[in-house]
């Protein structure tokens, strides 16, 4: 009888331990994702996604083809966007040089989590998070035609 009580106690302690452990992905909640592409004096495009909405806008003369809207985003699309983001990889991602208005285009990613805000400019291809951000950019751009 005592052996059964010990085993039960050990199993419940082990279960409690497992339930209290959380991975980074479980504790870090992504609140918003923004992607801005500036074309120097030619204008800029902006895409912002939250769990509730997808917003797209363009400024400047060369941006007539880019959709301007703010619409409700589906839960499925939001989950697809955030599922590809590894917050531990964001910590290792390095920004590149800012080019500004005269030196050429800039790609700016802003990812806001429950714990921190990340902002990256022109991430170099050799940076740890480059592939993750390129995939995110592609997914954001692919969502635009569905919502405009």
N, C-alpha and C positions, 0 to 999 in steps of 0.2 A: 504494500500500500504506500509506504514511504517513497519507494522508488518511482511510482506513478506520479506522486505529487512533485517530486524533484524534476522529473521529465516534463511535466506540465508547466512547472515554473520556468524551466530553462527554455521551452518552446515559446512561452508567452513573452519572456524577456527578449529572445531573439527576434520575434515578430515585431515587438515594439521598437527594437533597434532598427530593423529594416524599414519600418514605416517612418521613422524620424529622419532617415537619410534622404537627402534630396540632391538631385543633380543640378548643375548650373542651369540647364535648360528648363527645369521645373521651377526654379526660383526666380529666374530673370524673365520678366514679362515684357514683350515688345509693345510699345504704345503707338509709335508712328515710324514711318519710313519716308524719307524724302530724297528725291534725285533732281538735281538742277544741272542743266547743261548750258553754259554760257558760250556765246560765239563772239566774244569781244564786243565791238560796237554794233555787230549784226543782230544782237538781241539774245534772248535766253528762253529756255523751256523749263518748266517746273512740273513735277509730279509728286503728289503727297498722298500716302495711304495711311489710314488708321483702321481700327477694327470696324468703324462705322461708315467711313466714306472714302471715296477716291476722288481726288481733285487734280485737275490738269489746267495749266495756263501757259501762255506764251507772251513775251514782250519783245518788241522790235519789229522792224519792217520785213525781215526775211522769214517770219514765222507764220505766214498766212495759212499754211496747211495743218498746223498743229491744233488739235482740238482744245477748246476752252470749256470746261464744265466742272461741276461738283455734284456727285451722285452717291447714293448709298451703295456700298460694296457688299457682295455676298460673303457669308461666313466662310464658304468653301474657298473663294478666291483669297481672302485674308489669310486663312490657314496655310494655303499653298505658298504665299509670300513669306510668311514668318517661319515656316518649317525648314526652309533652306538656310536660315541664319544661325550660325554657331557663335554665341556670345564670347566664348573663350578665344575664338579666332579673331574676333573684333579687337580684343585686347592686344593682339600681336600685329595688327594691321598698321602700316605706316603710311602717312600722307606723302605726296610728292610736292613739287614746287607749285606755288600759286602763280598763275600767269597773268591774270588781270585783264583789263580792257584792251591793252595794246599788244600784249605778247602772245595772244592766241586763246583758244577755248579752254575752259575749265570744266571738269566733271566733279560735282560736289555731292557726296552722300551724307545724309544726316539720319542717324538711327537713334531713337529715344527709347530707352528701356525703363523699367521701374526703378532701376538703380543708378543709371548713368546716361549721359548723352554723348554719342560718338559723332564726330564730324571729320570726314576725310576728303581731301582735295587731290585730284589727279593721282590716284594710287598706282605706284609702279607695278609692272607685271611680275616682278620678283618678290613683291610683298606677300606676306602670309595670307591675307584676306582678299587678294585680287580676284581670284576665280569666283569666290562667293559673291563679291560685289558685282562682277560682270553678269553673273547669272541673275542676280536680283534686278539689275538694269534691264536685261532682256525680258524678264517676267513682267516688270512694270510697263514697259513699252508694248508688250503683247496684250495687256489688259485694256489699253486705251480704246482700240476699235470696238471692243465688246460693250463699252460703257458710253461712248459718245453719242 
